[in-house]
Amino acid sequence: MNSKYDSRQINELPSVDKTRATAQNVEQKPENRLARPSGSSHSTWPADDVSTARLSAETQAPIANDSLESDLPDIIDLVMEMGRAPEEPPAEAPSPLPAVATPRLPAHLDALADRARDYLEAASSANTRRAYASDWKHFASWCRRQGVEMFPPDPQTVGLYITAYASGTVTGDKKANSVSTIERRLSSLTWNYAQRGQPLDRKDRHIATVMAGIRNKHAAPPRQKEAVLPEDLIAMLETLDRGTLRGLRDRAMLLLGFAGGLRRSEIVGLDVGRDQTEDSSGWIEILDKGMLVTLRGKTGWREVEIGRGSADATCPVVALQTWLKLGRIAHGPLFRRVTGQGKTVGAERLNDQEVARLVKRTALAAGVRGDLPEGQRGKLFAGQSLRSGLASSAEVDERYVQKQLGHASAEMTRKYQRRRDRFRVNLTKASGL
């Protein structure tokens, strides 16, 4: 094969060879490649020159070719092209990924390709896909500004990247990234590289050792949301107007979320019955002694049993039945927007952010943790406060709490128990003091 083709020769080639020839033309144009600093692919960091290497990478001049796309395409977009006829890329345009000829699938496999795309979407949640795409664009933008290549994956480049965003002062960020954010970005890069068939070695010393140092120097104690205890929840319910549809809906959401130990996405994802909407994450079934909630969670399908309360005013089953009856909801999403000055129930499902706002608003209105300034109190409450409240206040065997919350381990359940076991076992007195 010739080392270079003109446009007339490329057009005369078959589609597969055409793609390869075009990619070869692009590969041989030096202006279409990002310049890697000399020796960066195989160099190592001397023990006393880590900071020098970091600052050197940070002060690299931006690349001259401003026509390059700022972000590489997400792996989801690439897989979505399965089975589609390849289009001829322009010879003068740079290819952000190594060109790979994708032959047209046989026609009888088109249906399977469509199903594969559906399964690809279902492999991870929408929030996870958005986070992976955002982190990948973040890394691509940093590489472009520093004048370094993204491919093949280089542990040293990734090590410099996490170093830059741990410090925050050399990147233009308003503040340094938290350790949890950096770990999430690193996981996203690992996933994205793996999907492109070029795995990143996270155990390489340029990544593992630097990440260990970041954890030791910058890790902060976990900030947990305040648990809403039963007396807090009752006070929060009193702030809601029982004479409005919005007030009835909000009462049902708070009681159901607390008694079921549900996540905010699980609360708003419920339907009245099974297989009623495509975006449903579960449904309810009201029985004589309580309510059975079937959920599709992180670990698969599970059933949550919610018993009736000791009084109608605090019973989650009664609250939900009242909302369904007066809201005239018999099919579809369980919790919906209330429109028309609070007199009409819409058809749209609530966003899970509404649960967090509801918990925060009612907790502040009820004066929960009134010993703290209002600005500080506002940061303590969110949707997780309901799950933590159940785990902290239910005086039952820990195994039942673990099952209700859908945790795989008792250790995770204990993280939700804020004040339940504090000082119950007094080792000071037990030791004789």
C-alpha positions in Angstrom: 0.0 0.0 0.0 1.3 3.5 -0.9 2.4 5.6 2.0 0.1 8.4 1.0 -3.1 8.8 -1.1 -4.7 11.7 -2.8 -8.4 12.2 -2.6 -9.1 10.8 -6.1 -7.3 7.5 -5.2 -9.1 7.2 -1.9 -12.6 7.6 -3.5 -11.8 4.6 -5.8 -11.0 2.3 -2.9 -13.5 -0.1 -1.2 -15.1 1.3 2.0 -12.8 -0.6 4.4 -9.6 0.3 2.6 -10.9 3.8 2.1 -11.1 4.3 5.8 -7.6 2.8 6.4 -6.1 5.0 3.7 -7.7 8.1 5.1 -6.5 7.3 8.6 -3.0 6.8 7.2 -3.1 10.2 5.5 -4.2 11.8 8.7 -1.6 9.9 10.8 1.2 11.2 8.5 0.3 14.8 8.9 2.3 16.2 11.8 0.0 19.1 12.3 -2.8 16.7 13.1 -1.1 15.2 16.1 -0.8 16.5 19.6 2.9 17.0 20.6 4.0 14.9 23.6 6.8 16.4 25.6 10.1 14.7 24.8 10.5 11.4 26.5 7.2 11.5 28.3 6.1 8.1 27.2 8.9 6.2 28.8 10.5 8.5 31.3 10.2 8.1 35.0 10.1 10.6 37.9 13.3 10.9 40.0 12.4 10.8 43.7 13.4 14.4 44.2 11.9 15.9 41.0 8.2 15.0 41.3 7.2 18.7 41.9 9.5 19.8 39.0 7.7 17.4 36.7 4.3 18.5 37.8 5.1 22.2 37.3 6.7 21.5 33.9 3.5 19.8 32.7 1.4 22.6 34.0 3.3 25.3 32.2 3.2 23.7 28.8 2.0 26.1 26.2 -1.4 25.4 24.7 -1.3 23.6 21.4 -1.5 25.7 18.3 -4.1 23.7 16.4 -7.3 25.3 17.7 -9.5 23.4 15.3 -9.2 20.2 17.3 -12.3 19.1 19.1 -12.0 20.0 22.8 -13.4 16.6 23.9 -13.1 13.1 22.7 -16.3 11.3 21.8 -17.9 9.3 24.6 -17.6 5.5 24.4 -21.4 5.4 24.3 -21.5 7.4 21.1 -18.9 5.0 19.6 -20.8 1.8 20.4 -24.0 3.4 19.1 -22.4 3.4 15.7 -22.5 -0.4 15.7 -24.0 -1.8 12.6 -24.2 1.5 10.8 -22.5 2.0 7.4 -19.1 3.8 7.8 -18.9 7.3 6.5 -15.8 8.6 4.7 -14.0 11.0 7.1 -12.5 14.1 5.5 -8.8 13.6 4.7 -7.8 16.9 6.3 -9.6 16.5 9.6 -7.8 15.0 12.6 -9.1 11.8 14.1 -9.3 12.0 17.9 -9.2 8.3 18.3 -7.1 5.7 16.5 -9.0 4.9 13.3 -10.5 1.4 13.3 -12.4 0.1 10.3 -15.8 -1.1 11.3 -17.2 -3.3 8.6 -21.0 -3.2 7.9 -22.8 -5.9 9.9 -24.8 -8.4 7.9 -28.4 -7.2 7.6 -29.8 -10.1 9.6 -27.8 -8.9 12.7 -29.2 -5.4 12.7 -31.9 -6.4 15.2 -29.2 -7.8 17.5 -27.2 -4.7 17.2 -30.2 -2.6 18.2 -30.7 -4.9 21.2 -27.0 -4.6 22.1 -27.3 -0.8 22.2 -30.3 -1.1 24.5 -28.3 -3.4 26.9 -25.4 -1.0 26.8 -27.7 1.8 28.0 -29.0 -0.5 30.7 -25.6 -1.5 32.0 -25.2 1.7 34.0 -27.5 4.4 35.3 -28.0 7.7 33.5 -26.3 9.5 36.4 -23.2 7.2 36.0 -23.0 7.7 32.3 -23.2 11.5 32.8 -20.5 11.4 35.4 -18.2 9.2 33.2 -18.8 11.5 30.2 -18.1 14.7 32.3 -14.9 13.3 33.8 -13.6 12.1 30.4 -14.2 15.6 28.9 -12.5 17.1 31.9 -9.4 15.0 31.4 -9.4 15.6 27.6 -9.5 19.3 28.2 -6.6 19.2 30.6 -4.5 17.2 28.2 -5.2 19.6 25.4 -4.1 22.6 27.5 -0.9 20.9 28.6 0.0 19.7 25.1 0.1 16.0 25.9 -1.5 13.0 24.2 -4.3 10.9 25.6 -3.4 7.8 23.7 -1.9 5.4 24.5 -2.8 5.7 28.2 0.2 6.9 30.1 0.2 6.4 33.9 2.7 9.3 34.3 0.3 11.7 32.5 -2.6 10.5 34.7 -0.4 11.0 37.8 0.3 14.6 36.8 -3.4 15.1 36.1 -4.5 14.0 39.6 -1.6 16.0 41.1 -2.8 19.1 39.4 -6.4 18.7 40.6 -5.4 17.8 44.1 -3.5 21.1 44.5 -6.1 23.2 42.6 -3.8 26.3 42.6 -2.2 25.7 39.3 -5.3 24.8 37.3 -7.4 27.9 37.7 -10.0 26.1 39.9 -11.5 28.1 42.7 -10.5 25.3 45.1 -8.7 22.0 45.2 -10.8 19.0 44.2 -11.7 16.7 47.1 -10.2 13.2 47.4 -13.5 11.6 46.6 -13.8 13.6 43.4 -10.3 12.7 42.3 -11.0 9.0 43.0 -14.2 9.2 40.9 -12.3 10.9 38.0 -9.7 8.2 38.2 -12.3 5.4 38.1 -14.0 7.2 35.1 -10.7 7.3 33.2 -10.1 3.6 33.9 -13.5 2.7 32.6 -13.3 4.9 29.5 -9.8 3.6 28.5 -11.0 0.0 29.0 -14.0 0.6 26.7 -11.6 1.7 24.1 -9.5 -1.4 24.4 -6.5 0.3 26.0 -6.6 -0.4 29.7 -5.0 2.0 32.2 -2.7 0.4 34.9 -3.9 2.0 38.1 -1.3 0.0 40.1 1.5 1.8 38.3 3.6 3.8 40.8 3.0 7.1 39.0 -0.7 6.7 39.9 -0.9 4.4 43.0 1.8 6.2 45.0 0.6 9.7 44.1 -2.9 8.8 45.0 -1.8 7.3 48.3 -0.1 10.6 49.1 -3.1 12.6 48.1 -5.3 10.5 50.5 -2.8 11.0 53.4 -2.5 14.7 52.9 -5.9 15.9 51.7 -8.4 13.3 53.0 -11.1 14.8 55.3 -13.5 13.2 57.7 -16.7 12.1 55.9 -19.5 14.7 56.0 -22.7 12.8 56.9 -26.2 14.1 56.6 -28.1 14.6 59.9 -30.5 11.8 60.7 -34.2 12.7 60.9 -35.4 11.0 64.0 -39.1 10.1 64.7 -39.7 13.2 66.8 -38.1 15.3 64.1 -40.3 13.8 61.4 -43.5 14.4 63.3 -42.5 18.1 63.7 -41.7 18.3 60.0 -45.1 16.8 59.1 -46.8 19.5 61.1 -45.4 22.2 58.8 -47.3 20.8 55.8 -50.8 21.9 54.9 -53.2 18.9 55.0 -55.8 20.8 53.1 -53.8 21.0 49.9 -52.8 18.3 47.4 -49.2 19.3 47.6 -49.2 19.0 51.4 -50.8 15.5 51.1 -48.3 14.4 48.6 -45.3 15.7 50.6 -46.6 13.9 53.8 -46.8 10.6 51.9 -43.3 11.1 50.5 -41.7 11.8 53.9 -43.5 8.9 55.7 -42.9 6.4 52.9 -39.2 7.4 52.6 -38.6 7.2 56.3 -40.5 3.9 57.0 -39.1 2.2 53.9 -35.6 3.5 54.3 -35.8 4.4 50.6 -33.3 6.4 48.5 -34.7 9.6 47.0 -34.5 8.1 43.5 -36.5 5.0 44.7 -39.2 7.2 46.2 -39.9 9.2 43.0 -39.3 6.1 40.8 -42.3 4.2 42.1 -45.5 3.4 40.1 -48.9 2.5 41.3 -48.7 -0.9 39.8 -46.3 -3.2 37.9 -45.1 -2.5 34.4 -46.9 0.8 34.0 -44.2 3.1 32.8 -40.8 2.6 31.1 -38.8 4.7 33.6 -40.3 3.0 36.7 -38.0 1.6 39.4 -40.7 -0.3 41.2 -44.3 -0.4 42.4 -46.4 -0.7 45.5 -49.0 -3.2 46.7 -51.3 -2.2 49.6 -52.2 -5.1 51.9 -54.2 -5.5 55.2 -51.2 -5.3 57.5 -49.2 -2.8 55.5 -47.6 -2.2 52.1 -45.2 -4.2 50.0 -42.8 -2.1 47.9 -40.9 -3.9 45.1 -37.8 -2.0 44.0 -35.1 -2.3 41.4 -32.0 -1.0 43.3 -28.3 -1.0 42.9 -28.1 -4.7 43.8 -31.1 -5.9 41.8 -34.7 -6.4 42.7 -35.8 -6.4 46.3 -38.9 -6.2 48.4 -39.4 -3.7 51.2 -42.2 -4.3 53.8 -43.7 -1.3 55.4 -46.1 -1.9 58.2 -49.0 0.3 59.3 -48.3 3.0 61.9 -49.7 3.2 65.5 -51.8 6.2 64.5 -53.3 7.4 61.2 -51.5 10.8 61.5 -48.1 9.0 61.2 -49.0 6.0 59.2 -47.3 5.8 55.8 -50.0 3.5 54.3 -52.8 5.9 55.3 -50.9 8.9 54.0 -50.3 7.2 50.7 -53.9 6.1 50.3 -55.1 9.6 51.0 -52.8 11.1 48.4 -53.9 8.5 45.8 -57.6 9.0 46.5 -57.7 12.8 46.5 -55.1 13.1 43.8 -57.1 10.7 41.6 -54.1 8.6 40.8 -54.8 5.1 39.7 -52.1 4.4 37.1 -48.5 5.5 36.4 -46.1 7.5 38.5 -46.9 7.6 42.2 -45.6 11.0 43.0 -46.2 13.8 40.5 -46.1 17.5 40.2 -49.0 19.5 41.5 -49.9 22.4 39.2 -52.6 25.0 38.7 -52.1 26.8 42.1 -52.0 23.4 43.9 -55.3 22.2 42.6 -54.3 19.9 39.7 -52.1 16.8 39.7 -50.0 16.6 36.6 -48.8 13.5 34.7 -45.1 14.1 35.1 -43.0 12.2 37.6 -41.2 14.2 40.2 -37.4 14.6 40.0 -35.4 13.0 42.9 -34.0 16.5 43.8 -37.5 17.4 45.0 -37.1 14.9 47.8 -33.9 16.5 49.0 -35.5 20.0 48.9 -38.6 18.7 50.7 -36.5 17.3 53.6 -34.4 20.4 53.9 -37.3 22.8 53.7 -39.5 21.0 56.3 -36.5 20.3 58.7 -35.6 24.0 58.7 -39.3 25.0 59.2 -39.7 22.6 62.1 -36.6 23.9 63.8 -34.7 20.6 63.7 -31.2 21.2 65.2 -32.2 24.7 66.3 -29.0 24.9 68.3 -27.1 25.5 65.1 -27.0 28.6 62.9 -29.5 28.5 60.0 -26.7 28.5 57.4 -25.1 25.4 59.0 -28.5 23.7 59.5 -29.3 23.9 55.8 -26.3 21.8 54.9 -27.2 19.0 57.3 -30.4 17.7 55.7 -31.1 15.9 52.5 -32.9 12.8 51.2 -30.4 10.5 52.9 -31.6 12.0 56.3 -34.7 9.8 56.0 -32.7 6.5 55.6 -30.3 7.5 58.4 -33.2 8.3 60.6 -34.8 4.8 60.3 -31.4 3.1 60.8 -30.7 5.2 63.8 -34.0 4.9 65.6 -35.3 1.4 64.8 -34.7 -0.7 68.0 -34.6 -4.0 66.3 -32.0 -6.6 65.3 -29.5 -5.0 62.9 -30.2 -7.6 60.3 -33.7 -6.3 59.8 -32.4 -2.8 59.3 -29.8 -4.0 56.8 -32.5 -5.8 54.8 -34.8 -2.8 54.8 -32.1 -0.5 53.5 -30.9 -3.0 50.9 -27.3 -3.1 52.1 -25.0 -5.9 51.2 -23.1 -5.7 54.5 -23.8 -4.8 58.1 -20.8 -2.4 57.9 -22.6 -0.2 55.4 -25.7 -0.2 57.6 -23.7 1.0 60.6 -22.6 4.0 58.6 -26.2 5.1 58.6 -26.7 4.7 62.3 -25.8 8.2 63.5 -26.5 8.2 67.3 -28.0 4.8 68.0 -25.1 3.1 69.8 -23.2 6.1 71.2 -22.0 5.4 74.7 -24.3 2.4 75.0 -21.2 0.4 75.9 -19.1 2.4 78.3 -15.6 0.9 78.3 -14.4 3.5 80.8 -16.7 2.1 83.5 -16.1 -1.5 82.3 -12.4 -1.0 82.8 -12.9 0.0 86.5 -12.6 3.8 86.3 
